[in-house]
Amino acid sequence: MVQSADIFVRASEGVWDKTPDGNLRRILCYTDELMMVEFAFEKGGEGWMHSHPHVQSSYVAEGLFEVTIDGRTEILKAGDSFIVQSGLRHGVKALEKGRLVDCFTPHRADFLST
């Protein structure tokens, strides 16, 4: 995990943590204004419906996901992306094993306390 003045990150430096919904998460890098986080899902894994005050952009790095944002559901594959505006309820389901790379602004302080 890298913060503040460090601008380069090596994948080997990241630590995977279990999320409350049973998936894996590793913080890649962050500043006060921005955070990048990688999530790993097994087939059938879910990112529970939730909302937060952060703006989130997500990139499907691997796999196939059912993504629901504010009541709208789409199927996204590797290379696709989506944006979640502040306060909107959203969640994902992995239709196959996969990874998402999420960026949050500002950073998710709640992720740092776990």
N, C-alpha and C positions, 0 to 999 in steps of 0.2 A: 504494500500500500504506500502510495506516495502522496505527499501533500505539500502545499506552499511552493517553495522555490524549485523543487525537483520537477523537471519537465519530461524526463524519459523514464519509462517503466518497462521492466522485463517481466514476461509471463511467469517466470520461475519465482518471482518475488511475491506473488499473490498467495493469499491463504483462503481456502474454501471453507465457508461456514454453512451449517444447516439453517434453512429458513424455517419460520414457524409453520409454513404449509408443506414442509417435507422436501423441498428442493435444495439446490446448492447455490451459494452466492459468494462472489469474491469482489471486493472493492479494488478496482484497478488504479485509480488515481482521483484526487479531488483537491479543490480549493474551496474557499468560502462560497464562491459563486457557482461552481460546477462540480459534478461528480459523475464518474463513469464506473458502471458496475456490470459484471458478467453474471448471468444466471444460467444454470444447467438443469435440465429437466429430463427425467426418464419418460418413456412413452406413458401417457395417461396422467402425468404430473400436472398439477394445477397451481396457478398463481391466483389465490382467492380473490374474489371481488373486493375492492377496497377503493379508497380515495385518499388523496393527500394534497397539501397546498402547493407542491412543487409542479413545475412543468416538466414533462417527461418525453423524451424521444427514444424510440427503441428500434433496433436493427436485428433482424432475424439472421443470425450468423450460421445457423445449422438447424435443419429439421422443418417441421410443419406444425403450425400453431393455429388454434381457433382463438381469435382475439375479440373481446367484447369491450366496447367503449361507449358509455352513456346509452346502453340499450341496443347499439348497432354491433352486429357480429360479422366478421370476415375471416376467411381462411388465408393465412399468409405463409409463404415458403421462404427458404434461404434467399437472401438478397432483398427481401421486402422490408418495409419499415412502417412505423406509425408514430403519431404524436398524441399525447394525452394532455389536454389543457388542465390547469389547476382546478382541483375540486371535483373532477368527473369520476364517476364510478367505473372501474375497469378491472379486467382479469384476463387470464389466458389459460388454455388447456393445450398440452403437448399431444398432438395427434401421432407423433413419432418422437423418438429421442431427439433433443435439440438444445440449442443455446440462444439466448437473447443478450444483446449488449444494450444497456439502458444508460441514458444520460439524464441527470436531474439538475434543475436549477431552481433555487440554490441547492447546495449539497444536502444530502439526507443525514442529518445529525443523528437520527434514530438508528441508522445502520452502524454508526461508529461506537455506539454503546453496547453492542452485542458481541 
